[in-house]
Amino acid sequence: MESPYRALVGPMVTYLDVLELTRAPGSDVPTTIVVIPEYVARHWWERLLYNQSARRLRAALVGRGHTVTADVPYRRSEQIGPSPERA
């Protein structure tokens, strides 16, 4: 999926529309699962900065037939740089 200018929602919805239109006639409509990674913020102010794209994508896909969204939370580690080798 190409995404010019870091656009996410428009190309994703277009891609899902194309998938739905290209299915074989008479076949069952498949359920599409969209996995959305979501950064777990450590501070209140980080919530204002992160996950805005995920929020917009989720809002665009809510109510769409045969499409399920799965949020996968993740947290960055505090360590920066290569990890020390274990003895």
Secondary structure, 3 states (H helix, E strand, C coil): CCCHHHCCHHHHHHHHHHHHHCCCCCCCCCCEEEEEEEECCCCHHHHHHCCHHHHHHHHHHCCCCCEEEEEEEECCCCCCCCCCCCC
